[in-house]
Amino acid sequence: MVNITREGSDFIFEIEGWHKLWSLKSSLRIPASHISKVYHDEKQSVSVWGFRFPGTQIPGIISAGTFIVKDGTIFCDITDAAKAIIVELHDEHYTKLIVDVHDPAKAIELLTKKT
């Protein structure tokens, strides 16, 4: 699970609990200006297939960490597709973040709110 907060013009994606161990990351800082699109798509969030480096994957249970896929490099922390959001990025190491959040609607609202 990931907790998202805003700090100035950046968003902090804080990986919680044991997910830090599974994904081998504790947080990501992404400038708001580097976010292209944010949405929820359960079908796209179910499982990620690609070269995992580093991270953890148990199909149907967890996908966590960095994955190199045909569209680029993505970061995942998914255990429940119903709570996952997809954050498309530009000018970043990752092209997408696919992460579980406590409340997808609130997370999407926070990430897309203009300030």
CORHULIN-V966062 format. One record per helix or strand of 3 or more residues. SS is the DSSP state (~ for helix, > for strand). FROM is the first residue (numbers start at 1). TO is the last residue. If there is no record, write none. Layout:
SS/FROM/TO
SS/FROM/TO
//
This chain:
>/2/7
>/10/15
~/19/23
>/27/31
~/32/34
>/35/39
~/42/45
>/51/58
>/62/69
>/72/78
~/81/83
>/84/89
>/96/101
~/104/112
//
